[in-house]
Amino acid sequence: IISKYKGKAVIVDFWATWCTPCMEAMKENKKVKSEMQDKNVAFVYITNGSSPREFWDEKIKMIGGEQYYLTNDEWEYVMNSFGFTGIPSYLFYDTKGVMKNKITGYPGAEEMQKMIELLL
């Protein structure tokens, strides 16, 4: 997924439609995404089968960005690979495709923007 955005900073957001903190973070993060619109940043969203497909299809229309719907096995593999135990969780890649940060829990819009700017 990251190689698809060569030369861009990439923020990967692991979320689910039923996750209230995930949905609140996305609302709060709209301003950050808007401010980063003209910058070299890609926003990627990943969820799994715990999110009902029809509900997910509706939600992603409002969220935007690049969306991926993983099987439960794929989700478990990815979450274990990065040591995540909950959502929302985030991966931050710089413009060279190097992972610079990973966190669980939304840090707030101001902190999120700072972390993204450090990638550029």
PENORUR-V422114 format. One record per backbone hydrogen bond with DSSP energy under -0.5 kcal/mol. CO is the residue of the C=O (numbers start at 1). NH is the residue of the N-H. If there is no record, write none. Layout:
BEGIN
((CO & NH) (CO & NH))
END
This chain:
BEGIN
((1 & 4) (2 & 5) (3 & 6) (5 & 8) (9 & 42) (10 & 12) (10 & 93) (11 & 13) (11 & 44) (12 & 14) (12 & 91) (13 & 15) (13 & 46) (14 & 88) (14 & 89) (16 & 19) (18 & 20) (19 & 23) (20 & 24) (21 & 25) (22 & 26) (23 & 27) (24 & 28) (25 & 29) (26 & 30) (27 & 30) (28 & 31) (29 & 33) (30 & 34) (31 & 35) (32 & 36) (34 & 37) (36 & 39) (39 & 41) (40 & 9) (42 & 11) (42 & 44) (43 & 66) (44 & 13) (45 & 68) (46 & 15) (47 & 70) (48 & 51) (50 & 52) (52 & 56) (53 & 57) (54 & 58) (55 & 59) (56 & 60) (57 & 61) (58 & 61) (58 & 62) (59 & 62) (59 & 63) (60 & 64) (66 & 45) (68 & 47) (68 & 70) (70 & 49) (71 & 75) (72 & 76) (73 & 77) (74 & 78) (75 & 79) (76 & 80) (77 & 81) (78 & 82) (79 & 83) (79 & 84) (80 & 83) (88 & 105) (89 & 14) (90 & 103) (91 & 12) (92 & 100) (92 & 101) (93 & 10) (94 & 97) (95 & 7) (98 & 94) (101 & 92) (103 & 90) (108 & 112) (109 & 113) (110 & 114) (111 & 115) (112 & 116) (113 & 117) (114 & 118) (116 & 119) (116 & 120) (117 & 120) (119 & 95))
END
